[in-house]
C-alpha cells in the first residue's frame, strides 16, 4: 500500500474517531443536563479571547468551504468581560459555528456582539448588563413551520438532513441549556428555506465597558 494511501486511511480513521467522540460527548452532556447533574461555575471571561479561540478552531473548515467570515465587536475603550464559564461558552459558540458552516455552501458567516445595559441578577450576583452574541449565516435556512423542532433533543427539521449533513440534532438543545444555566437565553431566526439563519444568545456582563459614542 502506497504511503499516500496509508495516510488517507489514517486521516479518515481520525476524522471518524473525532466524529464519534463528538457524538458521545453530546449524548453525555444532554444526559447530565436532563438529570440535573450539570454543574457550571461562572467567572470573568474575556469576550475577545473567546472569539479569537473560536476563529482559530473553525478557520480550516471555513477556508475549505470558501466561505467568508467576519467578526463585528462593539466599539469600546475597554475589554468586554462577561460572566460565564469559558469552556461552556466556547462549546456553545463552536456548536453554533459548526451548524453555520455545515449548512452554508456559499456566502459566509458573521459573528457580532452587542452590549445591552440592563441591571440583572445571576447566581446571586448583581451585574450591569448583557452581551448579545449573534451567529448569522447565508445558508439553507429553515422554513417557519419547522423552527419549533430546532431545540428538541435528537431532532432535525428534515430527516433527509440527517443523511446529507450528519450530526445528532443535539447542538442547539445543548447550547440552549448551557446558556440558560449561565443566566442567558437563546433565540433562532430564519425567514425561510434558502434565506440563511441567525442564532443569538445572551451572556451577562461582568463589568460595564466605556462605550465609544457613535458619530
C-alpha positions in Angstrom: 0.0 0.0 0.0 1.4 3.4 -1.0 2.4 5.9 1.7 -0.2 8.4 0.4 -3.0 5.8 0.6 -2.0 4.8 4.1 -2.0 8.5 5.2 -5.5 8.9 3.7 -6.8 5.9 5.6 -5.3 7.2 8.9 -6.8 10.7 8.3 -10.2 9.2 7.6 -9.9 7.0 10.8 -9.0 10.1 12.8 -12.0 12.1 11.4 -14.3 9.2 12.2 -13.0 8.8 15.7 -13.4 12.6 16.4 -16.9 12.5 15.0 -17.8 9.6 17.3 -16.2 11.4 20.3 -18.3 14.5 19.5 -21.5 12.3 19.4 -20.6 10.6 22.7 -19.9 14.0 24.4 -23.2 15.4 23.1 -25.2 12.4 24.5 -23.3 12.6 27.8 -24.0 16.3 28.1 -27.7 16.1 27.3 -28.0 13.2 29.8 -26.3 15.2 32.6 -28.5 18.3 31.8 -31.7 16.3 31.8 -30.7 14.6 35.1 -29.9 18.0 36.7 -26.3 17.0 37.2 -24.7 19.7 35.0 -22.6 21.9 37.3 -21.5 25.2 35.7 -19.2 27.5 37.7 -19.0 31.1 36.4 -16.2 33.6 36.4 -15.0 36.6 34.4 -14.3 35.7 30.7 -12.7 37.9 28.0 -15.1 38.1 25.0 -12.1 38.8 22.7 -10.2 35.7 23.9 -13.3 33.6 23.3 -13.9 34.9 19.8 -10.2 34.6 18.9 -10.3 30.9 20.0 -13.5 30.2 18.0 -11.9 31.7 14.9 -8.7 29.7 15.3 -10.7 26.4 15.8 -13.0 27.0 12.8 -10.6 28.7 10.3 -9.8 25.5 8.4 -13.4 24.4 7.9 -14.4 27.9 6.8 -11.5 28.0 4.3 -12.2 24.5 3.0 -15.8 25.7 2.0 -14.6 29.0 0.6 -16.8 31.0 3.0 -16.3 34.5 4.2 -16.0 35.1 7.9 -16.4 38.4 9.8 -16.4 39.4 13.5 -18.2 42.6 14.5 -17.5 43.8 18.0 -18.9 46.8 19.9 -16.9 50.0 19.9 -15.5 50.4 23.3 -12.4 51.8 25.1 -12.4 48.7 27.5 -12.1 45.0 27.1 -15.5 43.4 27.2 -15.6 40.9 30.1 -18.6 38.6 30.5 -19.6 36.4 33.4 -19.8 32.8 32.5 -17.9 29.5 32.1 -15.2 29.8 29.4 -15.3 26.2 28.3 -19.1 26.1 28.1 -19.3 29.4 26.2 -16.7 28.1 23.8 -18.8 24.9 23.4 -21.9 27.0 22.6 -20.1 29.1 20.0 -18.4 26.1 18.4 -21.9 24.4 18.2 -23.4 27.4 16.5 -20.4 27.9 14.2 -20.4 24.2 13.4 -24.0 24.4 12.3 -23.5 27.6 10.3 -20.5 26.1 8.4 -22.3 22.8 7.9 -25.4 24.4 6.4 -23.8 27.1 4.4 -22.4 26.4 0.9 -21.9 29.9 -0.4 -21.6 33.3 1.1 -20.4 33.4 4.7 -20.8 33.7 8.4 -20.9 36.8 10.6 -20.4 36.8 14.4 -21.4 40.0 16.1 -21.7 41.2 19.7 -23.9 43.9 21.2 -23.7 45.4 24.7 -27.1 45.8 26.4 -27.1 47.9 29.6 -29.7 46.4 32.0 -29.2 45.5 35.6 -29.7 41.8 36.2 -29.1 39.2 39.0 -27.4 35.9 38.1 -26.4 33.3 40.7 -26.9 35.9 43.4 -24.6 38.4 41.6 -25.9 41.8 40.5 -24.4 42.5 37.1 -24.6 45.6 34.9 -26.0 44.2 31.7 -25.8 41.6 28.9 -23.9 40.9 25.8 -26.0 39.6 22.9 -23.9 37.4 20.5 -25.2 36.7 17.0 -24.0 34.0 14.6 -25.6 34.7 11.2 -25.1 32.7 8.1 -26.2 32.7 4.4 -27.0 29.0 4.4 -30.1 26.8 3.8 -32.3 28.5 6.4 -35.3 26.8 8.0 -39.0 27.1 7.0 -41.2 28.9 9.5 -43.3 25.9 10.3 -40.3 23.7 11.2 -38.5 26.1 13.5 -40.2 24.8 16.6 -38.3 21.5 16.2 -34.9 23.0 16.4 -34.4 22.9 20.2 -35.8 19.4 20.6 -33.2 16.8 21.6 -32.2 14.3 18.8 -34.4 16.3 16.3 -33.6 17.7 12.9 -36.1 19.6 10.9 -35.9 17.2 8.0 -35.0 13.5 8.1 -33.1 13.9 4.8 -30.7 16.4 6.5 -29.5 13.6 8.8 -28.3 11.6 5.9 -27.0 14.6 4.0 -25.3 16.5 6.8 -24.9 14.1 9.7 -25.0 15.0 13.4 -27.1 14.1 16.4 -29.5 17.0 16.3 -28.3 17.9 19.9 -26.2 21.0 19.2 -28.9 23.6 19.7 -30.6 21.8 22.5 -27.4 21.6 24.4 -26.5 25.2 23.6 -29.8 26.4 24.9 -29.5 24.5 28.2 -25.9 25.7 28.7 -26.7 29.3 28.0 -29.8 29.2 30.3 -27.7 27.7 33.1 -25.4 30.8 32.8 -28.3 33.2 33.0 -28.9 33.8 29.3 -31.4 33.0 26.6 -31.1 31.6 23.0 -33.2 32.5 20.0 -33.3 31.3 16.4 -34.3 33.4 13.4 -34.8 32.4 9.7 -37.0 34.0 7.1 -37.4 30.6 5.4 -35.6 28.0 3.4 -32.7 29.3 1.4 -32.7 32.6 3.4 -30.0 31.9 5.9 -30.2 31.7 9.7 -29.3 33.7 12.7 -28.9 32.4 16.3 -28.5 34.7 19.2 -27.6 34.1 22.8 -27.1 36.4 25.7 -24.4 36.2 28.5 -24.2 38.5 31.5 -21.7 41.3 31.6 -19.1 41.1 34.4 -18.3 44.8 34.2 -19.7 47.7 32.2 -17.3 48.9 29.5 -16.9 52.5 28.5 -18.5 52.6 25.0 -17.3 54.9 22.2 -20.1 57.3 21.1 -21.3 56.8 17.5 -20.5 59.6 15.1 
